[in-house]
Amino acid sequence: IRFQNILVAWLLYALMFGPTARVAIEDAYSGAVRVVDNVPLGPAAVGSLLSNVGYGVARLFEQAFATPAMTDTGFADPLQTLMSVRKGTLSRIALGSANSPTPGADIERSFINYVADCTLYAVDIGQRSIDDILRDPSWDTALRSDLNVPTTELLLGGAPQLLPCDAAWTALSDYTAVEFAPALVSNLQAQMRLAAPGDVTSKVQFALDAIAGAGVDAQNYMVMAAMVGFLEKGIVQTHEDIGQWALAATTEQATQQRNAQWAAEQTLFTRIVRPMMTFFEGLIFAITPLMAFTIALGPAGIAMTGKYLLFALWIQLWMPIMAIINLYLHMAIAGDLDALQHTANLTLPSILSLYKLDFLLQDYLATGGMLAASTPAISLMLFYGSAITATHLAGRLQGGDT
């Protein structure tokens, strides 16, 4: 009988599972704290030390990066915020109650009528150009027509109004600023699950400052995002009015396909990565009784406990790696937006720049989601340097579809 092995195993067991401690568990995302009593000292110490290593290193990384901190706002939060604004303004259904801020109002139908009767008529007679409309960064001038000859019907509450284009824009602009914009912010507040309408403007402004630089107004961006859909539907109505049915159907189908794709977009981090991290972190503590059993087996069991600690350290590497991925996403999309604004001479939030931004958001959110899902393989490769792990990671980086 190897009494020294029994003694070492007993000492380790007594140290790790004899004394108990009170543990405060803090949610890194919400800040909620839950206190648990009578936790064995070993699991409590392992959890505290290793989680502080992973979280602490990630925080230090983000202080040096000087980009929006993943540990404060969430993974790729500015990109997700701008995507939420676009999804919340795609259609009448997405706008919800914002489409009718006052009884009898129909803001979408009013803008569609105005675009078809006034904005595009001004294009037809050469007063404005489509390029001018698409590049104008202000919602108050992008669709505006100063003509007083054509008339259009507005539904802004009460009886429909038939007005000349210049007077119609004055009424529509005033209603948008006073009624529609606050209603849109309230609708986005519900979709983003924020506490107050002011939080929406602050969150969107933070996102724009992070990836587009200072100077892009959040309120203008949100209203302009809604104008994109109004312009598209106005173009469809114009085609229908002059009998171009096939062109109208093609334009409508393209818009619906784009809207369907955006509606189906989900945050891969929220859907897969965060639940996966939560499971593995919980697994460390769930298998603690097994570790208590293995220590009693002697040297072989103690070696298994070492692997248990390595497993915990592997999980804690995820946060620093994801902080680096988060930095990459912000730098990459900020660089592309800078090129759009200076090389292509597009100013956010013009309609054309929003179309371009749609593609950037989709590409980088998909890339970020894939890299976030590959984080366990990346950290495992760092730990073991295994060719099998590297091959799996290379397979993850191949495009699954086009």
N, C-alpha and C positions, 0 to 999 in steps of 0.2 A: 504494500500500500504506500503510495507516494503522498505522505502526509503534508509535504510542503505545498503540493498542488491544491490539496483540499484547503489548507490554511489561506492561500492566496485567493482562491475562489470565495471562501467564506468572508474574508476581509472586503473584497470588492462588492460582494452581495450586501454586506452590512452597511457599507458606505453609500451605495447607490439606492438601496431600497429600505434601509432602516429609518433614518431621519426623514421628516416630511417638511414641506415648505408651503407658504401661501404664494400663489402665482397670479400675476395680473396679465391677462391675454388681451393685447390691443390689436384691433383691426387696422391694418396699414392703409385701407382705402377709406373707411368711414370714421376712424378714430374712436369707435366704440370700445369700451374696456369691460372685460368680464373677469371677476376674481374667483379663483378656484382654490379651495383649501385642501390640505392633506395630500399634496402631490409628492411622490417620492423624490428625494433630493437629486438623484441621478438624472432622471428624465427632465426635471425642472432646470437643472444646470445645463444639460446638453441643449435643451430647447432655447434657453435664454442666451447662452454664449453664441451658438451657431446662428440663430436668427438675427442677433445683433451684428454678427459678422456680415451676413448677406445684405441686410437692410442698411447697415451703417456704411458699407463700402459703396452701395448704390447711391446713397445720399451724398457721399463725398465726390463720387463721379459726377453727379448732376450739378453740384456746386461749381466744379471746374468747367463743365460743359457750358454753363450759362444759357441753357435752353429750358423750355418748360419742363419741370421736373415730373417724371413719371410717378414718383412716390407721393407727389402732391395732387396732381390733376388726373393721373391715369395714363395708360399706354396710348401714345399717338392721339391724345385728347384734342388738340387743335384741329387735326384732320377730321376726327369724328364729329366735332362740333360743326364745322362747315358742311360736312355731309348731311348732318341732321337738318340744317337750315334748308338745303336743297331738297331733301326728301319731304320736308314740311311745307313746301311751296309748289310741288309738282303739279297738283291737280286740285279740282274743286273738293274732292274727298279729303285730300291732305290738308287743305286750308281749313276745313271744318267750319266752325262758327265765324271764323275771320272773314269768310266770304259774304256774310250778311251781318255786319256789325250793328246795324239798326234795322227795325222791322221793315220788310219790303225791299231792302237793298240787295243787289246782286253785283258785287264788285267785279267778278270775272266777266259776266255778260256785258257790263258797261265798258270794260277795257277792250273786250273782243270787238264790240260794235265800233268803238273809237278807232282802234287799229285798222279795221277793215274800211271804215268810211272816211277817216281823216288821215291817219299816218301813211297808209299805203297809197291813198289818193294823191297825197303830196309827193310821193315817190313817182307815181305815174306821170305827173305833169312836170317833173323835173325840179321841183322846189327843194326836195331833199333826196339823199341817196341811201340805199340800204346800208352801205358801208358806214355812213355817218350815224345811222341809227344804232348799228351794232357796236360801234366804238365809243359811243357817248357814255361816260361813267356815272351820270346822274339820272336818277329815275324821273326827276322833275323836268328834264329836257329831252330824254332819249326818244320818247314816243310823241312828243308835243307837235302840234300843227297849229300855225297861226292863221290858217285860211278861214274866211268867214262865209264861204259859198256853200260847201256841202254841210249837211246836218247829220246828226247822229243821235241815237236814243240812249239815254242813261237811266239806270235804275239805282237811285241812291236813297231810296226810302220814299214812301208816299207814291204819288202817281208818277209814271214814267215821264221823263223830260226829253223833248225834241229840241236840240240846241245846235247853233252853228259850231264849227270845230273849235274856234278860238274861245268862245264862251263855255263850250263843253269842257275844254281842258281846264279852265279856271275852276269850274265846279268839281271836276273829277280830281284835280290836284289838291284842292282844299279838303275834300272828303277823305282822300288817301292819307293826308298828313294828320288830320284830326281824328278820324274814326278807324280807318283800315290799319294803319301802322300799329297803333296800340293793340288792336284786336289780333293782329298777326303775332305780335310779341307774346300775348297771353296764350295763344294757341301753341306756339313753340315752347313756352314755359311748361305746359302740360306734357308735351311730347318728350322734352328733355328731363322732366321730373325735377324741376328746380323750385325753390321755395317762393320766389317773387319774380314779377316781370323784369325788375331791374337786374336780376341775376342773369337773365338771358342776354341783355345788351352787354353786360360786363364780360360774360363768357365768350360771346362772339367777337367782341373787340379784342379780348386777350388772344383769341385764336388768329385773328387777322394780323395783329401786331407781331405774333410769333413767326408766321410763315410768309407774310406779305410786306412786313415792315410797317412803320408808323405812317399814318396819313389816309388810311382807308376807313371810312366811317361805318360802324356796325349797323346803324339804323338804315343808312342808304343801301348797304349790302343786302339786308334782309328784304327790303321792299323791291330792290332790283332783281333778286332771285325770283320773286313772284312775277315780275314783268316778263321774264323769259317765257313762261307758260302762256301768258296773255298774248304775247306777240305770235307765238306759234299757232295758237287757235285763231287769231285774227287772220293770219295768212291762209289757213284752211278755209275760213269763211269767205275770204276774197276769191279763192279758187272756185268755191261753190257758187258764188254770186254770178260769176261770168261763165259758168258751165264747164269748167275744167275738172270734171269729176274724178278722172284717173289721178291727176296731180294732187287733188285734195285728199283722196284716199291714201295715196302713197305718203304724203306728209303726215297725215293722222296716224298711219300705222307706224311710221318711224318714231313719232313722239310717244306712242303707247308702248312700243318695245323699250325705249329708253326709260320710261317711267316704271315699267315692270321690273327692269333690271335694277334700278335704284331701290325700288320697294323691297326687292329680295335681298339686297345687300345687308349683311349683319356684321357686327364687329366680331371677327374671329377670336380676338383676345377674350371678349366677354363670353363667347359661346363655347370655347374649347380650352384656351390656355389657363385662364383664371380658375375654372373648376378643376382642371388637372393639377395645378399647383396646390390648391386647397386639399385635394385628395391625398397627394403624396406627403404634404406636411402633416396631415392628420394621421396618415399611415405610420409615421415615425413613432407617434405616441400610442397608437393602437396596438402596435406589436411589442410595446414595452414589457408586458408580462412574459412574452417569449424570451426576451433578453434576460429576464430574471431567471428563467429556467436554464438557458444555455450557459450562464456563468457557473452554475452548479456542476456542469459537466467537466470542468477543469480547463486545461490549456486549449483544447479544441473549441470549447464554448467561448472562452475569452477572445480567441481569434475571430469568432463570429461577431462578438460585440464590437470589435474594431471595425469590421465591415459595416456594422450598423451605424457607427459614427461617420464612416466614409459616405454612406448613403445619405445621411443628414447633411453633410457638407456639400455633396453633389447638388442637392435641392437648393441650398443657399447660394450657390453660384448663379442660379437662374436670374435673380434680381439684377446683379451687376451687368450680366450679359444683355438683359432686356433694356437696361439703361443705355447701353451702347447702341443697340438697335434703334431705340427711340431717338437718340441723337442723330443717327444716320438718316432716319426718315425726315426729321425736321430740316437738316442741312440740305438733303436732296431736293425736297419739294420747294424749299425757299430759293434754292439756286435756279430751279426751272421757272418759278414765278418771276424771279428777277430777270431772267432772259426774256420771258414773255413781255414784261413791262418795258424793258429798255431796248432789246433787240427787235422784237416784233411790234413795238410801239402800241401795246395794249395796256389800258389802265383799268385796274379793278375798281368797281365791279361792273364794267361794261358787259353787255350781253355776250359779245364774242369772247371776252376773257372768262366769263362764267362757263361757257361751253368748253373752253380749253381746260379750265380748272376741274370740270367734271371728270375728264380723262385722267388728270393728274391724281385727283383724290382716289379714283377707283384703282389706278395702278399701284399707288403707294400704300393704300390700305390693304390691298391684296398681298403686296410684297411684305409689308410689315406683319400681317397675319401669318404668312407662311414662315417668316423668320422667327416670329414669336413661338410658333408651334414647333420649330426646329431647335429651340433653345435647350431642351433636355439633351438632345443628341450632341449639340455643340459642347455643352459642359461635360458630357460623358466622354467625348473624344479628348478633351483637355485632361481628364482624370486618368484615362487608361491608354490613350494613344492607340486605340485599337483600329486595325484596318477595316474590320467589320463595321464599326461605328462610323468611320469616315465614308465608307461606301454607302451606308444608309443615308448619311447626311447629303452626299452628292446626289443620290436619288431624289431626295426631298427638293433639291434646288432645280430639278427639271420641270419645265412647263407641263402642266397636266392637260390643258386645252388651250384653244386659241379663240 
